Amino acid sequence: MADRPSPKEFRSRLKSGAHVLGTFIKTPSSHTTEIIGEVGYDFVVIDQEHAPFDRGTIDLACLGARASGTAAIVRVSEPTPASILSVLDVGAIGVLVPHCDSLEKTRMIAQACRYRGGSRGYSSTTRAGRWGGAAMPEHMDSQDSSVTCVAMIEDEAALSEIDAIATQSGVDAFFIGRGDLTAAMGAAGMKKAVARITEAARAAKMPTMALVSSKEDAAAMRDLGVTGFLVSNDQNFLKSAAQSALEAYGDPKKW
């Protein structure tokens, strides 16, 4: 995998409309991110919101991603500057921030990702700062150019401000949270919301990302302009492989 793009290029690739493929990581370990990276996925999303990650295990997961050359995005548990700062300092290449339901909130999370013109707290004695090896201007320039800020659009309230969020918030991409939209609006309402979100994103030349369930689903989302795709998660991959092995070897009479 020596010819793979650097994780630091993930933001520019996403913003250019390149096809990027990732998966969610639910298991708090360095091994899962390293294995997924070795397979060749462009990125992983370390799921602090819905899995038992703390700052220490996020640190390990980011280290595993770095070891295998894949971009580590963290879905933070809360849309706050403190949550964002904690994962960027340990080397995440970006954040996926839940429930960005207003222009004000989305601007805040975008500012929390940036030094210049933003509000990110400064430190270079971190993995992101090469443990003090990066001089201040170098560190600030490198982080501001590579950190990827993705806003999850998963609330009905966001729809009334979606054009402003797409054009004025400063985030790099939308992630369309179809699960929460369905829970709030029903399946028909979710489909209308997805159409509205992708329409606003296309008009603003904003890249969009989504979790997809099949190649047919992926093709449908691609036709709406989605270029960043997530498939499944590490636990589902493990379960699927274990199920397959059990079916193949569990009954010796079938050999």
Buried (B, 14 or more C-beta within 10 A) or exposed (E): EEEEBEBBBBBBBBBEEBEBBBBBBBBBBBEBBBBBBBEEBBBBBBBBBEBEBEEEBBBBBBBBBBEBBBBBBBBBBEBBBEBBBBBBBBBBBBBBBBBBBBBEBBBBBBBBBBBEEBBBEEEBEBBBBBEEEBEEEEBBBBBBEBBBBBBBBBBBEBBEBBBBBBBBBBBBBBBBBBEBBBEBBEEEBBBEBBEBBBBBBBEBEBBBBBBBEEEEBBEBBBEBBBBBBBBBBBBEBBEEEEEEEEEEEEEEEEE
